[in-house]
Amino acid sequence: MVQEIGTKPPSLTEQQLKKLLLEAIDNADDEDNPETFHALFDHPERGLDTNDTIHGLERTWKFERPPIFNRDFWQWK
């Protein structure tokens, strides 16, 4: 279902997104955060561990392509 009403929120900048992700990592509580469990244990076949992911997030990075707003899920991708 496409949401056609409402004001489309602005997308986050690279800096805002990185800040949000790093705050989430800093505030993650393994017992209360199901995403932490998922990130730590749900995909070992990818050959990445948590330290690899954190290292990548802490480096300087920028969007590979401009964000695209998905009206079906009312979110930025």
Secondary structure as UniProt FT lines:
FT   HELIX           14..26
FT   TURN            30..32
FT   HELIX           34..41
FT   HELIX           44..46
FT   HELIX           50..58
FT   STRAND          69..70
FT   TURN            71..74
FT   STRAND          75..76
//
